[in-house]
Amino acid sequence: MSILVKNITKVYDKQKALNEVSFEISEKGIVGFLGPNGAGKSTMMKILTCYIPQTSGTASVCGFDVSEDTLNVRNNIGYLPEHNPLYLDMYVKEFLSFVGGIYQLKQVDKRVKEMIELTGLQAEQTKKIGALSKGYRQRVGLAQAMIHNPKVLIMDEPTTGLDPNQLEEIRSLIKNLGKEKTVMLSTHIMQEVEAICDRVIIINQGQIVADDQTQKLQKASVMQTIAVEFDAEVDKTKLKHLPGVKEVVKVDQNSWQLMSDSTEDIRKVIFEFAVKNNLTVLSLNKLEQKMEDVFKDLTKNKK
């Protein structure tokens, strides 16, 4: 077991940032750790990386307790925090060599070269970190988190500040890392979760509200969205009054999206409506629930 969390509670003064949180993450794979701002994501990550202690409960990384065996935890974990702390006056290659020295790596120069190539920093390696764009600073942060070849990587908003091309490259890198390591990442970009995460844990107000494989979580959502196109205009009010329909959105002149929380498939209702009103259905599809919708369903009205 790479990460084991049992009944972790963290209290700041009178506020509970985490309330008896428990979960397990096995070896290999990418787990998205999601939640609204202030839900407790960063607090949980800081506890796992030994930056702050929990108030109660236990947690371990690769079998090492985060409270009692912090040195071994840190040797097995790579951490990229949300606000990436770097020595801005150091050169990229110099900084990575410095970090490698802290970990007492053998063949530091070889490992630094590997990390520079892996994160696409070849053209920037002789520049001062302070002269780099935010995107390239993120790459330096990723390189330092991975330089000691940890079994577990914890990343808090790893793609913040990246342009679309850099996003694709870093996501591809993270996806490849997930084939060999345990990757736990926090992000607010739901498309990123759909693209690279095998599993999703959603936390809200310091408690776990969902924990499942990404695709299963999407399919398990109570909301369903049906896209329909008719051959003629339709009165929106009539669509709103169809059984099970909660919301209607006009996409185009004769195209609509109908949202429903019914456990029954409402496509039959829509087809019967078309027949009754002498309409031809040009297309009728049940859309896959997006992670953004799942996230909203699980965290709304709970603030």
ChimeraX attribute file (.defattr): number of C-alpha atoms within 10 A of each C-alpha:
attribute: neighborCount
match mode: 1-to-1
recipient: residues
	/A:1	13
	/A:2	20
	/A:3	20
	/A:4	19
	/A:5	18
	/A:6	15
	/A:7	15
	/A:8	21
	/A:9	21
	/A:10	24
	/A:11	13
	/A:12	9
	/A:13	6
	/A:14	6
	/A:15	8
	/A:16	16
	/A:17	20
	/A:18	26
	/A:19	19
	/A:20	17
	/A:21	19
	/A:22	16
	/A:23	14
	/A:24	12
	/A:25	18
	/A:26	12
	/A:27	17
	/A:28	18
	/A:29	21
	/A:30	26
	/A:31	25
	/A:32	26
	/A:33	26
	/A:34	24
	/A:35	26
	/A:36	18
	/A:37	11
	/A:38	14
	/A:39	21
	/A:40	23
	/A:41	24
	/A:42	20
	/A:43	19
	/A:44	24
	/A:45	22
	/A:46	17
	/A:47	19
	/A:48	28
	/A:49	22
	/A:50	19
	/A:51	13
	/A:52	15
	/A:53	16
	/A:54	21
	/A:55	14
	/A:56	15
	/A:57	15
	/A:58	20
	/A:59	23
	/A:60	23
	/A:61	24
	/A:62	17
	/A:63	14
	/A:64	19
	/A:65	19
	/A:66	23
	/A:67	17
	/A:68	11
	/A:69	14
	/A:70	18
	/A:71	13
	/A:72	15
	/A:73	23
	/A:74	20
	/A:75	14
	/A:76	19
	/A:77	23
	/A:78	24
	/A:79	24
	/A:80	23
	/A:81	20
	/A:82	16
	/A:83	12
	/A:84	16
	/A:85	11
	/A:86	16
	/A:87	11
	/A:88	14
	/A:89	12
	/A:90	16
	/A:91	18
	/A:92	28
	/A:93	22
	/A:94	17
	/A:95	21
	/A:96	26
	/A:97	21
	/A:98	16
	/A:99	18
	/A:100	21
	/A:101	15
	/A:102	10
	/A:103	14
	/A:104	11
	/A:105	16
	/A:106	11
	/A:107	10
	/A:108	19
	/A:109	16
	/A:110	11
	/A:111	19
	/A:112	25
	/A:113	16
	/A:114	14
	/A:115	25
	/A:116	22
	/A:117	14
	/A:118	15
	/A:119	18
	/A:120	18
	/A:121	20
	/A:122	14
	/A:123	9
	/A:124	17
	/A:125	20
	/A:126	13
	/A:127	16
	/A:128	17
	/A:129	23
	/A:130	15
	/A:131	13
	/A:132	15
	/A:133	11
	/A:134	16
	/A:135	18
	/A:136	20
	/A:137	22
	/A:138	26
	/A:139	22
	/A:140	28
	/A:141	22
	/A:142	25
	/A:143	25
	/A:144	24
	/A:145	23
	/A:146	21
	/A:147	21
	/A:148	24
	/A:149	17
	/A:150	17
	/A:151	20
	/A:152	28
	/A:153	24
	/A:154	24
	/A:155	25
	/A:156	22
	/A:157	19
	/A:158	25
	/A:159	23
	/A:160	16
	/A:161	15
	/A:162	19
	/A:163	11
	/A:164	9
	/A:165	8
	/A:166	16
	/A:167	17
	/A:168	13
	/A:169	14
	/A:170	21
	/A:171	16
	/A:172	14
	/A:173	14
	/A:174	21
	/A:175	19
	/A:176	14
	/A:177	19
	/A:178	22
	/A:179	13
	/A:180	13
	/A:181	21
	/A:182	24
	/A:183	26
	/A:184	24
	/A:185	25
	/A:186	25
	/A:187	21
	/A:188	18
	/A:189	14
	/A:190	16
	/A:191	13
	/A:192	16
	/A:193	23
	/A:194	18
	/A:195	12
	/A:196	19
	/A:197	23
	/A:198	18
	/A:199	21
	/A:200	25
	/A:201	20
	/A:202	23
	/A:203	24
	/A:204	23
	/A:205	20
	/A:206	23
	/A:207	20
	/A:208	21
	/A:209	14
	/A:210	17
	/A:211	17
	/A:212	15
	/A:213	15
	/A:214	20
	/A:215	17
	/A:216	12
	/A:217	19
	/A:218	20
	/A:219	15
	/A:220	12
	/A:221	18
	/A:222	13
	/A:223	17
	/A:224	22
	/A:225	22
	/A:226	20
	/A:227	18
	/A:228	21
	/A:229	20
	/A:230	17
	/A:231	15
	/A:232	13
	/A:233	11
	/A:234	17
	/A:235	7
	/A:236	12
	/A:237	9
	/A:238	9
	/A:239	19
	/A:240	16
	/A:241	12
	/A:242	14
	/A:243	12
	/A:244	17
	/A:245	20
	/A:246	15
	/A:247	14
	/A:248	18
	/A:249	14
	/A:250	13
	/A:251	12
	/A:252	9
	/A:253	12
	/A:254	14
	/A:255	19
	/A:256	20
	/A:257	21
	/A:258	23
	/A:259	20
	/A:260	20
	/A:261	16
	/A:262	14
	/A:263	10
	/A:264	11
	/A:265	15
	/A:266	21
	/A:267	17
	/A:268	11
	/A:269	14
	/A:270	20
	/A:271	16
	/A:272	12
	/A:273	16
	/A:274	16
	/A:275	11
	/A:276	9
	/A:277	10
	/A:278	11
	/A:279	16
	/A:280	13
	/A:281	16
	/A:282	12
	/A:283	11
	/A:284	18
	/A:285	12
	/A:286	15
	/A:287	12
	/A:288	13
	/A:289	18
	/A:290	17
	/A:291	22
	/A:292	15
	/A:293	14
	/A:294	20
	/A:295	21
	/A:296	12
	/A:297	13
	/A:298	16
	/A:299	18
	/A:300	10
	/A:301	7
	/A:302	7
	/A:303	9
